[in-house]
Amino acid sequence: MTTPTPEPVELLSAAEQHCLDLTVELWNTMVREVIGGERSSHGDRSELASKIHDIQHMIMSQAAARAYPRIFRLLGGSVATEETV
């Protein structure tokens, strides 16, 4: 007997998903067209990856903020209180 696969849940808005897609585009453009191939390129790619991951984490934190509004806040928002939830 097989277990039915649950329906996927949309955790990010269309705008948030678009922002994540833009980080992929930024990475691809930077490594293909901007960062050269000399000795420092590995370090530069590593530094870029770190910065892009920071941006991705900010975007993905939106889902956690919606799920746990008393613990996390939406970007530009405030942590919810008893009165606001």
PDB file with one MODEL, atoms N, CA, C and O in Angstrom:
MODEL        1
ATOM      1  N   MET A   1       0.843  -1.176   0.000  1.00  0.00           N
ATOM      2  CA  MET A   1       0.000   0.000   0.000  1.00  0.00           C
ATOM      3  C   MET A   1       0.890   1.242   0.000  1.00  0.00           C
ATOM      4  O   MET A   1       1.855   1.324   0.760  1.00  0.00           O
ATOM      5  N   THR A   2       0.566   2.177  -0.834  1.00  0.00           N
ATOM      6  CA  THR A   2       1.360   3.408  -0.905  1.00  0.00           C
ATOM      7  C   THR A   2       0.672   4.524  -0.140  1.00  0.00           C
ATOM      8  O   THR A   2      -0.554   4.614  -0.083  1.00  0.00           O
ATOM      9  N   THR A   3       1.495   5.358   0.435  1.00  0.00           N
ATOM     10  CA  THR A   3       0.986   6.522   1.155  1.00  0.00           C
ATOM     11  C   THR A   3       0.784   7.650   0.158  1.00  0.00           C
ATOM     12  O   THR A   3       1.681   7.929  -0.637  1.00  0.00           O
ATOM     13  N   PRO A   4      -0.364   8.305   0.179  1.00  0.00           N
ATOM     14  CA  PRO A   4      -0.578   9.408  -0.767  1.00  0.00           C
ATOM     15  C   PRO A   4       0.398  10.547  -0.500  1.00  0.00           C
ATOM     16  O   PRO A   4       0.714  10.865   0.646  1.00  0.00           O
ATOM     17  N   THR A   5       0.859  11.142  -1.569  1.00  0.00           N
ATOM     18  CA  THR A   5       1.766  12.284  -1.468  1.00  0.00           C
ATOM     19  C   THR A   5       0.963  13.520  -1.114  1.00  0.00           C
ATOM     20  O   THR A   5      -0.018  13.833  -1.789  1.00  0.00           O
ATOM     21  N   PRO A   6       1.367  14.238  -0.054  1.00  0.00           N
ATOM     22  CA  PRO A   6       0.610  15.442   0.311  1.00  0.00           C
ATOM     23  C   PRO A   6       0.753  16.523  -0.752  1.00  0.00           C
ATOM     24  O   PRO A   6       1.762  16.602  -1.452  1.00  0.00           O
ATOM     25  N   GLU A   7      -0.258  17.336  -0.853  1.00  0.00           N
ATOM     26  CA  GLU A   7      -0.213  18.465  -1.774  1.00  0.00           C
ATOM     27  C   GLU A   7       0.846  19.457  -1.298  1.00  0.00           C
ATOM     28  O   GLU A   7       0.960  19.698  -0.096  1.00  0.00           O
ATOM     29  N   PRO A   8       1.626  20.041  -2.219  1.00  0.00           N
ATOM     30  CA  PRO A   8       2.615  21.024  -1.797  1.00  0.00           C
ATOM     31  C   PRO A   8       1.943  22.268  -1.223  1.00  0.00           C
ATOM     32  O   PRO A   8       0.861  22.665  -1.657  1.00  0.00           O
ATOM     33  N   VAL A   9       2.591  22.858  -0.260  1.00  0.00           N
ATOM     34  CA  VAL A   9       2.094  24.069   0.379  1.00  0.00           C
ATOM     35  C   VAL A   9       2.940  25.232  -0.119  1.00  0.00           C
ATOM     36  O   VAL A   9       4.169  25.158  -0.123  1.00  0.00           O
ATOM     37  N   GLU A  10       2.282  26.302  -0.537  1.00  0.00           N
ATOM     38  CA  GLU A  10       2.999  27.491  -0.982  1.00  0.00           C
ATOM     39  C   GLU A  10       3.468  28.255   0.248  1.00  0.00           C
ATOM     40  O   GLU A  10       2.661  28.883   0.934  1.00  0.00           O
ATOM     41  N   LEU A  11       4.752  28.209   0.528  1.00  0.00           N
ATOM     42  CA  LEU A  11       5.288  28.871   1.703  1.00  0.00           C
ATOM     43  C   LEU A  11       5.773  30.286   1.413  1.00  0.00           C
ATOM     44  O   LEU A  11       5.865  31.114   2.320  1.00  0.00           O
ATOM     45  N   LEU A  12       6.077  30.557   0.168  1.00  0.00           N
ATOM     46  CA  LEU A  12       6.560  31.879  -0.228  1.00  0.00           C
ATOM     47  C   LEU A  12       5.590  32.500  -1.214  1.00  0.00           C
ATOM     48  O   LEU A  12       4.959  31.800  -2.006  1.00  0.00           O
ATOM     49  N   SER A  13       5.478  33.804  -1.161  1.00  0.00           N
ATOM     50  CA  SER A  13       4.629  34.507  -2.120  1.00  0.00           C
ATOM     51  C   SER A  13       5.299  34.476  -3.495  1.00  0.00           C
ATOM     52  O   SER A  13       6.474  34.129  -3.618  1.00  0.00           O
ATOM     53  N   ALA A  14       4.548  34.838  -4.506  1.00  0.00           N
ATOM     54  CA  ALA A  14       5.105  34.901  -5.862  1.00  0.00           C
ATOM     55  C   ALA A  14       6.263  35.896  -5.918  1.00  0.00           C
ATOM     56  O   ALA A  14       7.270  35.643  -6.579  1.00  0.00           O
ATOM     57  N   ALA A  15       6.122  37.019  -5.229  1.00  0.00           N
ATOM     58  CA  ALA A  15       7.193  38.026  -5.212  1.00  0.00           C
ATOM     59  C   ALA A  15       8.444  37.487  -4.525  1.00  0.00           C
ATOM     60  O   ALA A  15       9.562  37.729  -4.981  1.00  0.00           O
ATOM     61  N   GLU A  16       8.251  36.754  -3.426  1.00  0.00           N
ATOM     62  CA  GLU A  16       9.397  36.176  -2.718  1.00  0.00           C
ATOM     63  C   GLU A  16      10.089  35.126  -3.580  1.00  0.00           C
ATOM     64  O   GLU A  16      11.317  35.074  -3.633  1.00  0.00           O
ATOM     65  N   GLN A  17       9.307  34.295  -4.253  1.00  0.00           N
ATOM     66  CA  GLN A  17       9.896  33.295  -5.144  1.00  0.00           C
ATOM     67  C   GLN A  17      10.652  33.978  -6.281  1.00  0.00           C
ATOM     68  O   GLN A  17      11.729  33.530  -6.675  1.00  0.00           O
ATOM     69  N   HIS A  18      10.090  35.054  -6.801  1.00  0.00           N
ATOM     70  CA  HIS A  18      10.766  35.815  -7.854  1.00  0.00           C
ATOM     71  C   HIS A  18      12.111  36.343  -7.344  1.00  0.00           C
ATOM     72  O   HIS A  18      13.113  36.294  -8.058  1.00  0.00           O
ATOM     73  N   CYS A  19      12.127  36.843  -6.118  1.00  0.00           N
ATOM     74  CA  CYS A  19      13.379  37.337  -5.540  1.00  0.00           C
ATOM     75  C   CYS A  19      14.411  36.218  -5.435  1.00  0.00           C
ATOM     76  O   CYS A  19      15.589  36.434  -5.717  1.00  0.00           O
ATOM     77  N   LEU A  20      13.975  35.024  -5.031  1.00  0.00           N
ATOM     78  CA  LEU A  20      14.909  33.891  -4.994  1.00  0.00           C
ATOM     79  C   LEU A  20      15.434  33.572  -6.383  1.00  0.00           C
ATOM     80  O   LEU A  20      16.622  33.299  -6.557  1.00  0.00           O
ATOM     81  N   ASP A  21      14.546  33.606  -7.377  1.00  0.00           N
ATOM     82  CA  ASP A  21      14.981  33.367  -8.756  1.00  0.00           C
ATOM     83  C   ASP A  21      16.021  34.396  -9.189  1.00  0.00           C
ATOM     84  O   ASP A  21      16.966  34.067  -9.906  1.00  0.00           O
ATOM     85  N   LEU A  22      15.845  35.640  -8.751  1.00  0.00           N
ATOM     86  CA  LEU A  22      16.812  36.688  -9.087  1.00  0.00           C
ATOM     87  C   LEU A  22      18.176  36.413  -8.467  1.00  0.00           C
ATOM     88  O   LEU A  22      19.200  36.752  -9.061  1.00  0.00           O
ATOM     89  N   THR A  23      18.210  35.801  -7.274  1.00  0.00           N
ATOM     90  CA  THR A  23      19.510  35.480  -6.681  1.00  0.00           C
ATOM     91  C   THR A  23      20.237  34.423  -7.512  1.00  0.00           C
ATOM     92  O   THR A  23      21.463  34.447  -7.619  1.00  0.00           O
ATOM     93  N   VAL A  24      19.486  33.508  -8.091  1.00  0.00           N
ATOM     94  CA  VAL A  24      20.085  32.503  -8.975  1.00  0.00           C
ATOM     95  C   VAL A  24      20.638  33.181 -10.222  1.00  0.00           C
ATOM     96  O   VAL A  24      21.747  32.886 -10.665  1.00  0.00           O
ATOM     97  N   GLU A  25      19.851  34.090 -10.777  1.00  0.00           N
ATOM     98  CA  GLU A  25      20.303  34.827 -11.956  1.00  0.00           C
ATOM     99  C   GLU A  25      21.550  35.648 -11.640  1.00  0.00           C
ATOM    100  O   GLU A  25      22.484  35.699 -12.441  1.00  0.00           O
ATOM    101  N   LEU A  26      21.563  36.290 -10.472  1.00  0.00           N
ATOM    102  CA  LEU A  26      22.735  37.066 -10.063  1.00  0.00           C
ATOM    103  C   LEU A  26      23.958  36.171  -9.962  1.00  0.00           C
ATOM    104  O   LEU A  26      25.016  36.504 -10.496  1.00  0.00           O
ATOM    105  N   TRP A  27      23.824  35.040  -9.283  1.00  0.00           N
ATOM    106  CA  TRP A  27      24.946  34.114  -9.153  1.00  0.00           C
ATOM    107  C   TRP A  27      25.470  33.702 -10.526  1.00  0.00           C
ATOM    108  O   TRP A  27      26.667  33.802 -10.794  1.00  0.00           O
ATOM    109  N   ASN A  28      24.573  33.240 -11.388  1.00  0.00           N
ATOM    110  CA  ASN A  28      24.996  32.764 -12.709  1.00  0.00           C
ATOM    111  C   ASN A  28      25.692  33.853 -13.512  1.00  0.00           C
ATOM    112  O   ASN A  28      26.712  33.590 -14.150  1.00  0.00           O
ATOM    113  N   THR A  29      25.166  35.054 -13.492  1.00  0.00           N
ATOM    114  CA  THR A  29      25.777  36.149 -14.236  1.00  0.00           C
ATOM    115  C   THR A  29      27.141  36.503 -13.663  1.00  0.00           C
ATOM    116  O   THR A  29      28.100  36.703 -14.409  1.00  0.00           O
ATOM    117  N   MET A  30      27.228  36.581 -12.359  1.00  0.00           N
ATOM    118  CA  MET A  30      28.506  36.928 -11.723  1.00  0.00           C
ATOM    119  C   MET A  30      29.592  35.901 -12.033  1.00  0.00           C
ATOM    120  O   MET A  30      30.704  36.276 -12.407  1.00  0.00           O
ATOM    121  N   VAL A  31      29.285  34.605 -11.883  1.00  0.00           N
ATOM    122  CA  VAL A  31      30.334  33.601 -12.080  1.00  0.00           C
ATOM    123  C   VAL A  31      30.658  33.378 -13.554  1.00  0.00           C
ATOM    124  O   VAL A  31      31.772  32.973 -13.885  1.00  0.00           O
ATOM    125  N   ARG A  32      29.709  33.634 -14.432  1.00  0.00           N
ATOM    126  CA  ARG A  32      29.968  33.434 -15.857  1.00  0.00           C
ATOM    127  C   ARG A  32      30.565  34.654 -16.538  1.00  0.00           C
ATOM    128  O   ARG A  32      31.371  34.524 -17.459  1.00  0.00           O
ATOM    129  N   GLU A  33      30.163  35.860 -16.080  1.00  0.00           N
ATOM    130  CA  GLU A  33      30.512  37.056 -16.841  1.00  0.00           C
ATOM    131  C   GLU A  33      31.301  38.110 -16.087  1.00  0.00           C
ATOM    132  O   GLU A  33      31.861  39.015 -16.705  1.00  0.00           O
ATOM    133  N   VAL A  34      31.360  38.015 -14.768  1.00  0.00           N
ATOM    134  CA  VAL A  34      32.004  39.084 -14.006  1.00  0.00           C
ATOM    135  C   VAL A  34      33.278  38.606 -13.314  1.00  0.00           C
ATOM    136  O   VAL A  34      34.322  39.247 -13.441  1.00  0.00           O
ATOM    137  N   ILE A  35      33.213  37.504 -12.593  1.00  0.00           N
ATOM    138  CA  ILE A  35      34.374  37.015 -11.849  1.00  0.00           C
ATOM    139  C   ILE A  35      35.318  36.307 -12.813  1.00  0.00           C
ATOM    140  O   ILE A  35      34.929  35.369 -13.509  1.00  0.00           O
ATOM    141  N   GLY A  36      36.539  36.763 -12.841  1.00  0.00           N
ATOM    142  CA  GLY A  36      37.546  36.169 -13.722  1.00  0.00           C
ATOM    143  C   GLY A  36      37.968  34.792 -13.252  1.00  0.00           C
ATOM    144  O   GLY A  36      37.424  34.269 -12.279  1.00  0.00           O
ATOM    145  N   GLY A  37      38.918  34.212 -13.928  1.00  0.00           N
ATOM    146  CA  GLY A  37      39.333  32.852 -13.632  1.00  0.00           C
ATOM    147  C   GLY A  37      40.721  32.733 -13.037  1.00  0.00           C
ATOM    148  O   GLY A  37      41.311  31.653 -13.063  1.00  0.00           O
ATOM    149  N   GLU A  38      41.251  33.811 -12.508  1.00  0.00           N
ATOM    150  CA  GLU A  38      42.599  33.740 -11.948  1.00  0.00           C
ATOM    151  C   GLU A  38      42.589  33.177 -10.534  1.00  0.00           C
ATOM    152  O   GLU A  38      41.561  32.690 -10.063  1.00  0.00           O
ATOM    153  N   ARG A  39      43.727  33.242  -9.860  1.00  0.00           N
ATOM    154  CA  ARG A  39      43.901  32.558  -8.567  1.00  0.00           C
ATOM    155  C   ARG A  39      42.902  32.982  -7.502  1.00  0.00           C
ATOM    156  O   ARG A  39      42.525  32.166  -6.661  1.00  0.00           O
ATOM    157  N   SER A  40      42.473  34.206  -7.514  1.00  0.00           N
ATOM    158  CA  SER A  40      41.556  34.687  -6.471  1.00  0.00           C
ATOM    159  C   SER A  40      40.093  34.364  -6.757  1.00  0.00           C
ATOM    160  O   SER A  40      39.225  34.674  -5.941  1.00  0.00           O
ATOM    161  N   SER A  41      39.810  33.753  -7.891  1.00  0.00           N
ATOM    162  CA  SER A  41      38.415  33.538  -8.284  1.00  0.00           C
ATOM    163  C   SER A  41      37.670  32.617  -7.313  1.00  0.00           C
ATOM    164  O   SER A  41      36.492  32.842  -7.037  1.00  0.00           O
ATOM    165  N   HIS A  42      38.331  31.600  -6.801  1.00  0.00           N
ATOM    166  CA  HIS A  42      37.659  30.693  -5.868  1.00  0.00           C
ATOM    167  C   HIS A  42      37.208  31.456  -4.621  1.00  0.00           C
ATOM    168  O   HIS A  42      36.070  31.297  -4.178  1.00  0.00           O
ATOM    169  N   GLY A  43      38.072  32.265  -4.063  1.00  0.00           N
ATOM    170  CA  GLY A  43      37.714  33.051  -2.889  1.00  0.00           C
ATOM    171  C   GLY A  43      36.609  34.039  -3.180  1.00  0.00           C
ATOM    172  O   GLY A  43      35.718  34.240  -2.356  1.00  0.00           O
ATOM    173  N   ASP A  44      36.659  34.657  -4.345  1.00  0.00           N
ATOM    174  CA  ASP A  44      35.625  35.619  -4.718  1.00  0.00           C
ATOM    175  C   ASP A  44      34.273  34.939  -4.893  1.00  0.00           C
ATOM    176  O   ASP A  44      33.247  35.483  -4.487  1.00  0.00           O
ATOM    177  N   ARG A  45      34.268  33.751  -5.494  1.00  0.00           N
ATOM    178  CA  ARG A  45      33.011  32.998  -5.626  1.00  0.00           C
ATOM    179  C   ARG A  45      32.478  32.590  -4.256  1.00  0.00           C
ATOM    180  O   ARG A  45      31.272  32.637  -4.016  1.00  0.00           O
ATOM    181  N   SER A  46      33.373  32.192  -3.364  1.00  0.00           N
ATOM    182  CA  SER A  46      32.944  31.822  -2.005  1.00  0.00           C
ATOM    183  C   SER A  46      32.333  33.012  -1.278  1.00  0.00           C
ATOM    184  O   SER A  46      31.310  32.876  -0.608  1.00  0.00           O
ATOM    185  N   GLU A  47      32.956  34.174  -1.409  1.00  0.00           N
ATOM    186  CA  GLU A  47      32.426  35.379  -0.766  1.00  0.00           C
ATOM    187  C   GLU A  47      31.063  35.742  -1.346  1.00  0.00           C
ATOM    188  O   GLU A  47      30.145  36.096  -0.606  1.00  0.00           O
ATOM    189  N   LEU A  48      30.931  35.654  -2.662  1.00  0.00           N
ATOM    190  CA  LEU A  48      29.653  35.938  -3.309  1.00  0.00           C
ATOM    191  C   LEU A  48      28.584  34.963  -2.829  1.00  0.00           C
ATOM    192  O   LEU A  48      27.460  35.371  -2.538  1.00  0.00           O
ATOM    193  N   ALA A  49      28.923  33.682  -2.745  1.00  0.00           N
ATOM    194  CA  ALA A  49      27.952  32.678  -2.293  1.00  0.00           C
ATOM    195  C   ALA A  49      27.454  33.012  -0.896  1.00  0.00           C
ATOM    196  O   ALA A  49      26.266  32.873  -0.608  1.00  0.00           O
ATOM    197  N   SER A  50      28.348  33.449  -0.038  1.00  0.00           N
ATOM    198  CA  SER A  50      27.955  33.822   1.323  1.00  0.00           C
ATOM    199  C   SER A  50      26.953  34.969   1.325  1.00  0.00           C
ATOM    200  O   SER A  50      25.963  34.935   2.056  1.00  0.00           O
ATOM    201  N   LYS A  51      27.207  35.971   0.518  1.00  0.00           N
ATOM    202  CA  LYS A  51      26.301  37.133   0.461  1.00  0.00           C
ATOM    203  C   LYS A  51      24.949  36.730  -0.130  1.00  0.00           C
ATOM    204  O   LYS A  51      23.905  37.149   0.369  1.00  0.00           O
ATOM    205  N   ILE A  52      24.963  35.931  -1.175  1.00  0.00           N
ATOM    206  CA  ILE A  52      23.705  35.497  -1.787  1.00  0.00           C
ATOM    207  C   ILE A  52      22.915  34.636  -0.808  1.00  0.00           C
ATOM    208  O   ILE A  52      21.693  34.756  -0.730  1.00  0.00           O
ATOM    209  N   HIS A  53      23.592  33.773  -0.063  1.00  0.00           N
ATOM    210  CA  HIS A  53      22.891  32.962   0.933  1.00  0.00           C
ATOM    211  C   HIS A  53      22.256  33.838   2.004  1.00  0.00           C
ATOM    212  O   HIS A  53      21.158  33.542   2.475  1.00  0.00           O
ATOM    213  N   ASP A  54      22.935  34.913   2.391  1.00  0.00           N
ATOM    214  CA  ASP A  54      22.338  35.844   3.358  1.00  0.00           C
ATOM    215  C   ASP A  54      21.029  36.412   2.820  1.00  0.00           C
ATOM    216  O   ASP A  54      20.039  36.488   3.548  1.00  0.00           O
ATOM    217  N   ILE A  55      21.019  36.808   1.556  1.00  0.00           N
ATOM    218  CA  ILE A  55      19.803  37.351   0.943  1.00  0.00           C
ATOM    219  C   ILE A  55      18.727  36.277   0.866  1.00  0.00           C
ATOM    220  O   ILE A  55      17.564  36.543   1.172  1.00  0.00           O
ATOM    221  N   GLN A  56      19.101  35.070   0.462  1.00  0.00           N
ATOM    222  CA  GLN A  56      18.133  33.975   0.375  1.00  0.00           C
ATOM    223  C   GLN A  56      17.534  33.657   1.742  1.00  0.00           C
ATOM    224  O   GLN A  56      16.335  33.398   1.848  1.00  0.00           O
ATOM    225  N   HIS A  57      18.345  33.675   2.771  1.00  0.00           N
ATOM    226  CA  HIS A  57      17.836  33.410   4.117  1.00  0.00           C
ATOM    227  C   HIS A  57      16.836  34.480   4.549  1.00  0.00           C
ATOM    228  O   HIS A  57      15.826  34.172   5.182  1.00  0.00           O
ATOM    229  N   MET A  58      17.117  35.734   4.206  1.00  0.00           N
ATOM    230  CA  MET A  58      16.163  36.805   4.523  1.00  0.00           C
ATOM    231  C   MET A  58      14.828  36.553   3.844  1.00  0.00           C
ATOM    232  O   MET A  58      13.774  36.696   4.464  1.00  0.00           O
ATOM    233  N   ILE A  59      14.870  36.180   2.581  1.00  0.00           N
ATOM    234  CA  ILE A  59      13.639  35.931   1.829  1.00  0.00           C
ATOM    235  C   ILE A  59      12.887  34.745   2.423  1.00  0.00           C
ATOM    236  O   ILE A  59      11.678  34.817   2.645  1.00  0.00           O
ATOM    237  N   MET A  60      13.604  33.658   2.676  1.00  0.00           N
ATOM    238  CA  MET A  60      12.953  32.450   3.178  1.00  0.00           C
ATOM    239  C   MET A  60      12.458  32.614   4.613  1.00  0.00           C
ATOM    240  O   MET A  60      11.586  31.867   5.055  1.00  0.00           O
ATOM    241  N   SER A  61      13.006  33.581   5.339  1.00  0.00           N
ATOM    242  CA  SER A  61      12.533  33.812   6.707  1.00  0.00           C
ATOM    243  C   SER A  61      11.090  34.303   6.721  1.00  0.00           C
ATOM    244  O   SER A  61      10.425  34.233   7.754  1.00  0.00           O
ATOM    245  N   GLN A  62      10.604  34.792   5.600  1.00  0.00           N
ATOM    246  CA  GLN A  62       9.218  35.243   5.519  1.00  0.00           C
ATOM    247  C   GLN A  62       8.248  34.107   5.865  1.00  0.00           C
ATOM    248  O   GLN A  62       7.256  34.322   6.562  1.00  0.00           O
ATOM    249  N   ALA A  63       8.542  32.902   5.375  1.00  0.00           N
ATOM    250  CA  ALA A  63       7.668  31.755   5.647  1.00  0.00           C
ATOM    251  C   ALA A  63       7.638  31.459   7.148  1.00  0.00           C
ATOM    252  O   ALA A  63       6.573  31.186   7.701  1.00  0.00           O
ATOM    253  N   ALA A  64       8.778  31.509   7.799  1.00  0.00           N
ATOM    254  CA  ALA A  64       8.826  31.272   9.244  1.00  0.00           C
ATOM    255  C   ALA A  64       8.072  32.361   9.998  1.00  0.00           C
ATOM    256  O   ALA A  64       7.391  32.077  10.983  1.00  0.00           O
ATOM    257  N   ALA A  65       8.188  33.595   9.544  1.00  0.00           N
ATOM    258  CA  ALA A  65       7.493  34.707  10.211  1.00  0.00           C
ATOM    259  C   ALA A  65       5.982  34.560  10.097  1.00  0.00           C
ATOM    260  O   ALA A  65       5.254  34.885  11.035  1.00  0.00           O
ATOM    261  N   ARG A  66       5.510  34.077   8.964  1.00  0.00           N
ATOM    262  CA  ARG A  66       4.065  33.866   8.824  1.00  0.00           C
ATOM    263  C   ARG A  66       3.597  32.695   9.688  1.00  0.00           C
ATOM    264  O   ARG A  66       2.498  32.730  10.242  1.00  0.00           O
ATOM    265  N   ALA A  67       4.433  31.654   9.802  1.00  0.00           N
ATOM    266  CA  ALA A  67       4.061  30.480  10.592  1.00  0.00           C
ATOM    267  C   ALA A  67       4.137  30.749  12.091  1.00  0.00           C
ATOM    268  O   ALA A  67       3.349  30.198  12.859  1.00  0.00           O
ATOM    269  N   TYR A  68       5.072  31.585  12.512  1.00  0.00           N
ATOM    270  CA  TYR A  68       5.299  31.858  13.936  1.00  0.00           C
ATOM    271  C   TYR A  68       5.385  33.361  14.187  1.00  0.00           C
ATOM    272  O   TYR A  68       6.459  33.868  14.509  1.00  0.00           O
ATOM    273  N   PRO A  69       4.279  34.079  14.047  1.00  0.00           N
ATOM    274  CA  PRO A  69       4.322  35.544  14.134  1.00  0.00           C
ATOM    275  C   PRO A  69       4.679  36.090  15.516  1.00  0.00           C
ATOM    276  O   PRO A  69       5.053  37.256  15.639  1.00  0.00           O
ATOM    277  N   ARG A  70       4.569  35.267  16.548  1.00  0.00           N
ATOM    278  CA  ARG A  70       4.932  35.737  17.898  1.00  0.00           C
ATOM    279  C   ARG A  70       6.424  35.564  18.171  1.00  0.00           C
ATOM    280  O   ARG A  70       6.935  36.056  19.177  1.00  0.00           O
ATOM    281  N   ILE A  71       7.116  34.868  17.280  1.00  0.00           N
ATOM    282  CA  ILE A  71       8.552  34.617  17.463  1.00  0.00           C
ATOM    283  C   ILE A  71       9.379  35.385  16.441  1.00  0.00           C
ATOM    284  O   ILE A  71      10.410  35.970  16.773  1.00  0.00           O
ATOM    285  N   PHE A  72       8.912  35.374  15.184  1.00  0.00           N
ATOM    286  CA  PHE A  72       9.648  35.998  14.089  1.00  0.00           C
ATOM    287  C   PHE A  72       8.806  37.109  13.485  1.00  0.00           C
ATOM    288  O   PHE A  72       7.584  37.122  13.633  1.00  0.00           O
ATOM    289  N   ARG A  73       9.453  38.031  12.812  1.00  0.00           N
ATOM    290  CA  ARG A  73       8.733  39.130  12.176  1.00  0.00           C
ATOM    291  C   ARG A  73       8.950  39.089  10.675  1.00  0.00           C
ATOM    292  O   ARG A  73       9.993  38.649  10.191  1.00  0.00           O
ATOM    293  N   LEU A  74       7.944  39.556   9.949  1.00  0.00           N
ATOM    294  CA  LEU A  74       8.084  39.730   8.514  1.00  0.00           C
ATOM    295  C   LEU A  74       9.066  40.864   8.254  1.00  0.00           C
ATOM    296  O   LEU A  74       9.192  41.781   9.066  1.00  0.00           O
ATOM    297  N   LEU A  75       9.748  40.805   7.144  1.00  0.00           N
ATOM    298  CA  LEU A  75      10.659  41.894   6.795  1.00  0.00           C
ATOM    299  C   LEU A  75       9.891  43.203   6.775  1.00  0.00           C
ATOM    300  O   LEU A  75       8.849  43.304   6.127  1.00  0.00           O
ATOM    301  N   GLY A  76      10.388  44.186   7.467  1.00  0.00           N
ATOM    302  CA  GLY A  76       9.733  45.478   7.555  1.00  0.00           C
ATOM    303  C   GLY A  76       8.626  45.546   8.572  1.00  0.00           C
ATOM    304  O   GLY A  76       7.979  46.584   8.714  1.00  0.00           O
ATOM    305  N   GLY A  77       8.390  44.448   9.292  1.00  0.00           N
ATOM    306  CA  GLY A  77       7.296  44.388  10.242  1.00  0.00           C
ATOM    307  C   GLY A  77       7.784  44.324  11.675  1.00  0.00           C
ATOM    308  O   GLY A  77       8.931  44.652  11.978  1.00  0.00           O
ATOM    309  N   SER A  78       6.882  43.891  12.557  1.00  0.00           N
ATOM    310  CA  SER A  78       7.164  43.749  13.973  1.00  0.00           C
ATOM    311  C   SER A  78       6.732  42.369  14.435  1.00  0.00           C
ATOM    312  O   SER A  78       5.869  41.737  13.824  1.00  0.00           O
ATOM    313  N   VAL A  79       7.339  41.910  15.516  1.00  0.00           N
ATOM    314  CA  VAL A  79       6.895  40.656  16.117  1.00  0.00           C
ATOM    315  C   VAL A  79       5.490  40.877  16.662  1.00  0.00           C
ATOM    316  O   VAL A  79       5.231  41.878  17.329  1.00  0.00           O
ATOM    317  N   ALA A  80       4.587  39.949  16.382  1.00  0.00           N
ATOM    318  CA  ALA A  80       3.190  40.090  16.804  1.00  0.00           C
ATOM    319  C   ALA A  80       3.073  39.953  18.312  1.00  0.00           C
ATOM    320  O   ALA A  80       3.851  39.246  18.954  1.00  0.00           O
ATOM    321  N   THR A  81       2.103  40.631  18.852  1.00  0.00           N
ATOM    322  CA  THR A  81       1.782  40.514  20.283  1.00  0.00           C
ATOM    323  C   THR A  81       0.417  39.861  20.384  1.00  0.00           C
ATOM    324  O   THR A  81      -0.235  39.613  19.370  1.00  0.00           O
ATOM    325  N   GLU A  82      -0.010  39.587  21.586  1.00  0.00           N
ATOM    326  CA  GLU A  82      -1.336  38.993  21.801  1.00  0.00           C
ATOM    327  C   GLU A  82      -2.435  39.820  21.126  1.00  0.00           C
ATOM    328  O   GLU A  82      -3.391  39.258  20.592  1.00  0.00           O
ATOM    329  N   GLU A  83      -2.306  41.142  21.147  1.00  0.00           N
ATOM    330  CA  GLU A  83      -3.336  42.014  20.585  1.00  0.00           C
ATOM    331  C   GLU A  83      -3.359  41.988  19.067  1.00  0.00           C
ATOM    332  O   GLU A  83      -4.398  42.249  18.460  1.00  0.00           O
ATOM    333  N   THR A  84      -2.213  41.672  18.436  1.00  0.00           N
ATOM    334  CA  THR A  84      -2.139  41.764  16.966  1.00  0.00           C
ATOM    335  C   THR A  84      -2.328  40.418  16.280  1.00  0.00           C
ATOM    336  O   THR A  84      -2.420  40.367  15.054  1.00  0.00           O
ATOM    337  N   VAL A  85      -2.388  39.334  17.036  1.00  0.00           N
ATOM    338  CA  VAL A  85      -2.535  38.013  16.410  1.00  0.00           C
ATOM    339  C   VAL A  85      -3.985  37.605  16.412  1.00  0.00           C
ATOM    340  O   VAL A  85      -4.322  36.523  15.930  1.00  0.00           O
TER     341      VAL A  85
ENDMDL
END
